[in-house]
Every structure is written in C-alpha cells, then in structure tokens.
Amino acid sequence: MEPARKYSLPELPFAYTALAPYISEEQLKLHHLKHHQGYVTGANAVLEKLDKARKDSTDLDLKAMLKELSFHIGGFRLHDRFWENLAPAGKGGGGVPQGDLAKAIDDEFGNFERFKKEFTQTATSVEGSGWAVVTYCEKTKRPLIQQVEKHNVNIIPGFAILLVIDVWEHAYYLDYKNDRAKFVESFWNIVNWDRVSRRFDELKK
Ligand code: FE
C-alpha cells in the first residue's frame, strides 16, 4: 500500500500500446511516466514542505507555494480523468455517446456534430498549454464546455468533469509534432463514451 496523505501515479486502464496509432506507445509512456509522474512528485514535494513548516513553526511563502500546489494537483487530477476517458479504438473507444448522455448533448448543442465541432474548436484554440473539458453544472443541469489554461492555477475546479483532452504539447508532439488539430481529430477515435456516460449518470442522480 502507498503511504497515505500522498499522491501516487495511477496505472493506466490499458496497455501502453493500446491507443496506437492515435497515441503511440512512446508518446503514451513519456506522457504517463514522465509528465503525469512529474505532477505526483511536484505535489508531494509541496505537501512535504508544508508539513515541515507546520511542524517547525516556520513561515511559508504561501502565495508561491499554493500556486505551485494547485498547478501540480490540477495536473494530477486532470491527467487521471484524461486516461480514464480513453479506450482503444474499436474496443470501447470511438463512436458516439448513447442513452441519457446523448440526449443531454442533443438538448444542449442541438446535435452531436455541433458538440464535436465546438469541443474541437475549444481544444485547438487553448492558448499555450491547457485542456478542453466538458463539465456538468448541477445547478442548471447543463453540460458545459470549458477551457483550462495550464492546469487552472489557483482554482479549485468546481465542476465535475465528464470528458477531457490534454492539449499540452507534451501530449502529442512525438506523434503529431506541433499539429494539435490533428491530435484533436484523432482523439475522437479513442474516447471512451461508456465511461463518460457513467460519469454523467452518476452526476445527475
Ligand atoms: Fe499531459
């Protein structure tokens, strides 16, 4: 068992080779084992510093530390969600949403194609590094598309995530160089709509 009160890198729900050709083994390994791990290490380092300062009663540069902490925790959580909403093409990945999720998308966007177009534009137009996310607002019962810059520094995300894509360059540069649009186009082949639907069903209960 992992020691409590710390982050640890979750295993991927598929093999490193499983998302090819849309995400290659090399790209996926690098992303998971280096970048996602980087946020685990980063968050734990800040938590250790906080623990130590509290124990020793020393002062902290809270402004800087909390910014750093939110960067790493945001990165950790968004990656977690991202892996979960992917699946190998044709084996759980791709296709279109079904059931209540499909209906909610139609109600909000008119139809799936319109949703796909808006989400694609959201992902391709993130300034610098960031994410495109579909969240769910429990107040209005509406799915919302949101853009996240970096990992939403200094913001505790207040919305449950239904679907997310990582558009940091580290997510695609080995496979697509700087062609983010091509990566986003490929993403639709490996979306695990079943998983997204289950998240939606849990939230609207
Ligand atoms: Fe990433």
Boltz pocket constraint, residues with backbone or C-beta under 6 A from the ligand:
constraints:
  - pocket:
      binder: B
      contacts: [[A, 31], [A, 35], [A, 36], [A, 79], [A, 166], [A, 168], [A, 170], [A, 171]]
      max_distance: 6.0
